[in-house]
Amino acid sequence: MTEFHRITMMPMEEAPCVVESPEPRYPGDDRPGDPSLLRKGWQRRFMADAARLHEYADLYQALGFEVHTEPVTQAELGEECGDCRLMICRLFVTVYTRRSAPSDHAAAVGLEAGRRNG
């Protein structure tokens, strides 16, 4: 076993230097939402692969939220996304949510229950 392997396999408390475990960070997570949408009560959630959008929309709607999406803009992407900008802007959307009115949520839940039973 080399010295490198011995050091890298040490428990954190025995490591010869301090190693910080950074929080996972996804490009665009810290970006503010569209001001016009924020004024209307929408909250920016995250950027999502448009191909899987229905999964996120179904989940948020089941929790009583309305879901709105916008194309990802280059302004939402940080410098770390330089090589992927075109791909992200074409394949991803920014997801916004806001609480549904209680009657809207009840209707949506009723429709979903009807689909399962019918």
Buried (B, 14 or more C-beta within 10 A) or exposed (E): EEEEEEEEEEEEEEEEEEEEEEEEEEBBEEBEBBEEBBEEEBEBBEBBEBEEBEEBBEEBBEEBBBBBBBEBEEEBBEEEBEEEEEEBBEBBBBBBBBEBEEEBBEEBEEEEEEEEEE
